[in-house]
Amino acid sequence: GLGKKEKHQKTPQRIYFSKDEKEKENIKIEEITVGLDYLFAMAQNNNNQQEKQKIYCWGRNERFQLGNGNNRNQNFPILLRDEKQNPNTFQI
């Protein structure tokens, strides 16, 4: 899930949910749901509590289990939904 070619890490690694340097430190993960080879994370912007939660996903996806419209594996978190793109809410 780090976006690197190494398959395994011996120690815990920090995962960034944005490439934007300012936004990178402001994302607070509130909930994580884990499947066999994939993850979903619900996140909130620390600087704007009024902003709706965003949902990120990453991992294996050959059976479309990430719900992002394709079946390509995701090696790093991608934004699955935010209130601006899709106002419909759902639970994971």
Secondary structure, DSSP 4 states (H G I P E B T S, - for coil): --SSS-S--SS-----S-SSHHHHTTEEEEEEEE-SSEEEEEEEETT-TTSPPEEEEEE--TTSTT-SSS---EEEEEEEE-TTT-------
